[in-house]
Amino acid sequence: MSRLLTYASALAVTACGSGSAPGMPVGTPPVIPPAITAQPANQSVPMGLSATFAVTATGSSPQFQWTKDGATIVGATGSTYRTPATAFADSGAAFAVTVSNAAGSVTSTAAMLSVTARAPTAGDLRFQQVDAPYIVNGWGNAGVALSTFLLGRMAESFAPSIGTPFYVGSNGNCSAPPVTDGTGCAWAFSEFPYAATAADLVAAGYASDLYDSFQTDLQSGAWPGFSNGLSPASPASVITSLDLEPASVLFGLSWVQSAQQTGFLMQQNTVAPADLQAAATHEGAAGRVITALSDNNGQITYLSYAWLADTATIYEARAVFDRYATTGVCPRRGDRRPDSDRPLCVSRRAVNRPHAAADPGALPPWNRYFRHTASTLLPSGSKRNAA
C-alpha cells in the first residue's frame, strides 16, 4: 500500500510541472524570431556633425549589424548607430540594419542620409576675431564697458577689448547741411574689455581722416599712428565698418586686430548698387567675406577678406536693399513693411561647397547684417557675435 501511495505522489508532482512540449528540456523558453517594429528614419544633418540611426525590434536576444550602402560597418552592433563626423560625400548614403537571433534574421528598410551646409564651428567668427574661449557670448568678461563717439580726424584704440562696429541711427553720422572743416561727423560705438594674455590679445580700433586720404590710409601700416602699432592695414586686422562721407570730406572705419591670428587679405571694390548681390556672391564663391561697405557718391564701396588659414570654405551671400528706420530689423521673406521702415541687409553663411541651396527666409544665426542710412552703409552695431 505504501508503495502505491509513493508512486501516486510522484505522478502528481510530475503532472504539476511546467507543461513543456515533449522532447524540450524543462524551463527552456521558445526562441521568438526577430521582428522590426520601428524602421530607421532618414536623417539630415549639417556637414561635420554626426547622424544617429535607430531601430526598434522584438524577438529573443536580438543581435544587430548595421551597413552603409550594403557594406558592413565594423563595430556597429547596437540598436542605434552614430556616424562619424559627416562629409559632403556622405550625402545620399543608405543605412540599414539586420536583426538576427537563433530563429532567423530580418533586415530593415534603408534610411537615407542627407548632409546639408555645415554647422558653425570654432573659427567661423574669425573675420571678427572674437570666437576665442575667453569671450563670453560676444561680450567682454572684465572691466566696465565704454560707449562713446569717434570724432572726425581722430583715432582711438582699446586692448584687450571687443569693439562693436559703428552704431547707425536714422539721422546718419554727419551734420546736415554738411560742413567741410573735418568736424562734421561723429560715429558711435562701444567697447568691452576682457581678461587676456599676451598670446590671445584682441584690440579694437577706430579712426577717421579726410575723405581724399582714404586710399592712402587704407594701405598704410603707419596710419593712424598709434604708438602700439595698431593699424587697419595689418594682415592681423579686419575692418568691421566703413563710412565714406565725401560731402563732409571725411571717412571713418572700425577694425579688430589680433595677436594670434594673421593672414587676412583685404580687397576693395566699388560697384553699382544693382551689382552688389552679384559681387557678394562672387566674393563668397572665392572664399572671401564682405565685412564692411558704404555708399560712396551713389556707388557701393566694400571691403572683403580672405583668410590664408582657410582657403576651402565658401560662403553663400544675400543682399537686400532698403532704408533704415527706427526698427532697424532686417527684412525676412514675406516682410510687407513699407520701404521706409526696412534696412539694407547683407548676410552670408559658410557652406564648404558650391551651389548649396539656401532659404533666404530662414537665414542661419551666424549671418552678418548691414544697415543703411540715407548716405551710409555700415555693419550693424549689434554686439552679437555674428560671423
Secondary structure, 3 states (H helix, E strand, C coil): CHHHHHHHHHHHHHHCCCCCCCCCCCCCCCCCCCEEEECCCCEEEECCCCCEEECEEECCCCEEEEEECCEECCCCCCCEEECCCCCHHHCCCEEEEEEEECCEEEECCCEEEEEECCCCCCCCCCCCCCCCCCCECCECCCCCCEEEEEECCCEEEECCEEECCCCCCCCCCECCCCCCCCCCEEEEEEEEECCCCHHHCEEEEEEEEEHHHHHHHHHCCCCCCCCCCCCCCCCCEEEEEEEEEHHHCEEEEEEEEECCCCCEEEEEEEECHHHHHHHHHHHHHCCCEEEEEEEECCEEEEEEEEECCECCCCEEEEEECCCCCCCCCCCCCCCCCCHHHCCCEEEEEECCCCCCCCCCCCCCCCCCCEEECCCCEEECCCCCCCC
